[in-house]
């Protein structure tokens, strides 16, 4: 059975390039993109050769842990079942152990594992000249690679075998967003609090080394400084993680064999979902439909998964020497900017379903207002709660006025500009049920123009709030903080109202053109 599954995996890969030059071109381009991107990251890691041990440990463990975490997060955005879906063999009668082993070995043949192999070479080179044995770096890379692979295998199977309920997916997504929003400021505060007397980079590396994502990666660093106790701890955590993930994979295969494939009949069919919680108006109907899409559509889910990861972009700045104290204020405005940016091409995401709005003669104002509901449901708590946590990590509650003001300006002005751009300049995007990473080429400059206007306009709208925030935090003008809040909320609200009004008129006037665009794109 194992050999047969491996043969089928190779045959599946061969079939993707046999039928026409287009499929062959896509495969070749995909391989080149993976090789080039992973080679670039590997070269950056290898460039750390000869650097101080603390710097190598911080960068390699930090960046490597994010890569391993990505192998667990990304599979939840998949729409189609993975090749290693055990439900396909549930009716064959094959032994569960052979199926689990064969599917796992077959899944090794693919681009994700190719990327891990390339990245591992840079990881091993980074530890050269640090005093860590080469065999330890190779073994650590192997353990981390196996962990990342098993995480992706378990995550993809969880997504298809266990999370078959719509409400289960919603709770998972909302819970993941909330946990990330809470954890990131806590990590920043931990680093800030331990700044005196220890390297902040070492704090981050040590914290990640206690997790399955970074335990294996930290082994050479602890060996190089002779910390035998931590080496033993790293090995135990890494080996236990691999064993636990393999056990979880076997359990998922066994569950797939017990729960035979069946149509998803009765999964929340008696309920109206979000339509039960909105008013029976055109704007309410559009809002409920948008909320449903944001929770169920993989294209939106992928964007929502990215938002909690954005605060981690400040980690390289902290490692480069920027004060962690000030970096605590950066993540929330950055996430507000992206949340305001998400609906800027919402009409194109509707695809052919846009005919519902046109056929029902939906008013432009109802369409524009309804589409903003998901972003407001996420953005408003993000501004209030996220700003509170960020200022707590910052250590000076006087900054709360400025943090909320800048976040409100970026969120509200972004949504106002999105209301205009999605009706005035839609561009081709991923079609429903396609891979969310399969971004089509957009003819002309409409996509670049729409995104530039969105980001640039939101940043300009936040200038007044940023000016008063600078006077408060850097100039010592205590009275400027409340003005930052007032100007941020006021400017954002004005841009939002103007954007909804202008976008409503554009949508009403261009509704037939937008439908024609949706049908052909």
Buried (B, 14 or more C-beta within 10 A) or exposed (E): BBEEBBEBBEEEBEEEBEEEEEEEEBBEEEEEEBBEEBBEBBEEBBEBBEBEBBBBBBBBBBBBBBBBBBBBBBBBBBBEBBBBBBBBBBEEEBEBEBBBBBBBBBBBBBBBBBBBEBBBBBBBBBBBBBEBEEEBBBBBBEBBBBBBBBBBBBBBBBBBBBBEEBEEBBEBBEEBBEEBBEEBBEBBBBBBEBEEEEBBBBBBBBBBBBBBBBBBBBBBBBBBBEBEEBBEBBBEBBBEBBEEBBEBBBBBBBBBBEEEEEEEEEEEEEEEBBBEEBEEEBBBBBBBBBBBBBBBBBBBBBBBBBBBBBBBEBBEBBBEEEEBBBBBBBBBBBBBBBBBBBBBBBBBBBBEEBEEBBEEEBBBBBBBBBBBBBBBBBBBEBBBBBBBBBBBBBEEEEBBBBBBBBBBBBBBBBBBBBBBBBBBBBBBBBBBEBBBEEEEEBEEEBBEBBBEBBBEBBBEBBEBBBBBBBBBBEEEEEEBBBBBBBBBBBBBBBBBEBBBBBBBBBBBEBBEEBBEBBEEB
